Amino acid sequence: MVRRPIVVANWKMNKTIPEALQFAGDLRKSLKETGREGVDIVLAPPFTALKAVFDSVAGDTIDLAAQDLFWEERGAYTGEISAAMLSDIGCKYVIIGHSERRQYFGETDEGVNKKINRALYHNLTPIFCIGETLRQREEGATFKMIRGQVEKGLDGLSEGAMSSVVMAYEPVWAIGTGKTATPGQAEEVQGYIRAVLRESYGREVFDSVRILYGGSVTPENIGSLMKEPDIDGALVGGASLQVDSFVKIIKGGII
Ligand code: PEP
């Protein structure tokens, strides 16, 4: 099955509204010149810039993702943002379980599972992030970790629900470090993720689920990563902050 590539810009805690709008405008201009057929493009600005960017790219088939949400529907949860609020302002996707949230904010697999469920309830597509630390890799625990994260994060999800999830393999040791996984290393784990999904969800999900690679993706390495059969796109941090490099990655994502 041919899976449509998807490239996601995770801006993390970067860009004010004017900076985000400048980027969105420059991106639209650049994509008009170079063309962008055949790839889904998603921007994940900070919460404060989501609405402005949505209004700016509306009609250009650039989709919006939030970087997180809270699993409760509404209520006394100071500082949190709900799935309904994100859908309200036009988000189509939401990043869930990013390693920085796991590392700095105590996010657990159980919390991730609740967030995925809440996102799906509001028709948001979760971009579900998983990945091993350097220590886990060195101890030979990569596959065990990955299986645990997949099974706990997706616990109780039906096959229909799973068909709306995008997976993102992000080895923690490769995020923001300049140390990309080799295409072979990424493919080995991403093929494994697909195989684990097949055990619970069968052939259709196995064939159709999109699995992104994330971790120091650049215009230089995207081409070789995208040649691997189980890499369907990229979740890009640092290199998504400049239009130039992000556009080059988008072009590299079209195979
Ligand atoms: C990320 O944070 O999702 C990421 C992949 O970051 P970077 O591209 O900077 O490694």
Boltz pocket constraint, residues with backbone or C-beta under 6 A from the ligand:
constraints:
  - pocket:
      binder: B
      contacts: [[A, 10], [A, 170], [A, 174], [A, 175], [A, 176], [A, 177], [A, 178], [A, 214], [A, 215], [A, 216], [A, 217], [A, 235], [A, 236], [A, 237], [A, 238], [A, 239]]
      max_distance: 6.0
